[in-house]
Amino acid sequence: MFPLVEITPFAGAPEPVRGVVTIAGTPTPVVDLQRRLEGRWSELRLHQRLILVRAAARRYALLADDVAGVTSLPEAELTAHAGRADYGFIYTRLCDVAGLLSSAEEAQLAAALQQCLR
């Protein structure tokens, strides 16, 4: 988890990708969860956080309004609790981080990042 830093937009990114940040020298796409789940961009505020996640071969930063804590759970346990309201927004709405972007969006992102980094 990281504090919000300047997010650099780049052309050709899929709809839920807000832009890119560099974390430890690696360009990392920032996914705006509000855009993905509700269809509108989050209003950027200094208190927001970036949550670093890995899905397949790519690392993403998820834009979050608030983080009460971070816990690692085995996938089976996370899936078992996915419907429980007390596990919060991220657990009930985004259990499958690997499905964060569709395969078409992932291909679009890869092409856009390649152009951006030239």
C-alpha positions in Angstrom: 0.0 0.0 0.0 1.4 3.4 -1.0 0.2 7.0 -0.6 -1.3 8.5 -3.7 1.3 10.0 -6.1 0.9 11.8 -9.4 -0.8 9.5 -11.9 0.4 10.1 -15.5 -2.3 9.4 -18.1 -1.3 7.8 -21.3 -3.0 7.4 -24.7 -4.7 4.1 -25.6 -5.2 2.8 -22.1 -8.4 0.7 -21.5 -11.3 2.4 -19.8 -10.7 1.6 -16.1 -6.9 2.4 -16.3 -6.4 5.9 -14.9 -2.8 6.2 -15.9 0.6 4.9 -14.8 2.9 5.4 -11.8 6.4 4.3 -11.3 7.0 2.1 -8.3 10.5 0.8 -7.7 11.5 1.7 -11.2 8.6 -0.2 -12.8 5.7 1.5 -14.7 2.6 0.3 -12.9 -0.9 0.8 -14.4 -3.4 2.4 -12.0 -6.9 0.9 -12.1 -9.6 3.2 -10.8 -12.0 0.7 -9.0 -14.8 3.2 -9.0 -14.6 3.5 -12.8 -14.4 -0.3 -13.2 -17.4 -1.0 -10.9 -19.6 2.1 -11.1 -18.7 3.7 -14.5 -17.4 7.0 -13.1 -13.9 8.3 -12.2 -12.9 8.7 -8.6 -12.3 12.2 -7.5 -8.6 12.2 -6.6 -7.8 13.2 -3.0 -4.6 13.3 -1.0 -5.8 10.7 1.5 -6.3 8.0 -1.1 -4.0 5.0 -1.3 -2.6 2.8 -4.0 -2.8 -0.9 -3.3 -0.3 -3.0 -5.2 -1.6 -6.3 -6.5 -0.3 -8.9 -8.9 -2.5 -10.5 -11.5 -0.8 -13.1 -13.8 2.4 -11.5 -15.0 1.4 -7.8 -14.4 1.5 -5.7 -11.3 -1.3 -3.1 -10.9 -2.0 -0.3 -8.4 -5.6 -0.1 -7.3 -6.9 3.3 -6.4 -8.7 3.1 -3.1 -10.5 5.8 -1.1 -9.6 4.2 2.2 -7.8 1.2 3.6 -8.5 -0.1 7.0 -5.9 -2.8 6.8 -4.3 -5.4 4.6 -4.6 -9.1 5.2 -3.4 -12.0 3.1 -5.9 -14.8 2.8 -5.7 -18.1 0.9 -7.9 -17.9 -2.2 -10.3 -20.6 -0.8 -10.9 -18.6 2.3 -11.4 -15.4 0.5 -13.9 -17.0 -1.9 -15.7 -18.6 1.1 -16.2 -15.1 2.7 -16.9 -13.2 -0.5 -20.6 -12.7 0.3 -20.1 -11.5 3.8 -20.8 -7.8 4.2 -18.3 -7.4 7.0 -15.4 -8.3 4.7 -15.8 -4.9 3.0 -16.0 -3.6 -0.6 -12.9 -5.1 -2.0 -13.8 -8.6 -0.9 -17.4 -8.5 -1.9 -16.8 -6.8 -5.3 -13.4 -7.8 -6.5 -12.4 -11.3 -5.3 -10.8 -12.2 -8.6 -7.9 -9.8 -9.2 -6.8 -11.9 -12.2 -10.1 -10.8 -13.8 -9.5 -7.1 -13.1 -9.2 -6.5 -16.9 -10.6 -8.6 -19.7 -8.2 -10.2 -22.1 -9.0 -7.6 -24.7 -8.4 -4.8 -22.1 -5.1 -6.5 -21.1 -4.0 -6.6 -24.7 -5.0 -3.0 -25.2 -3.1 -2.0 -22.0 0.1 -3.9 -23.2 0.0 -2.1 -26.5 -0.6 1.3 -24.9 2.2 0.8 -22.3 4.6 -0.2 -25.1 3.8 3.0 -27.0 4.0 5.1 -23.8 7.5 3.7 -22.8 9.1 4.4 -26.2 
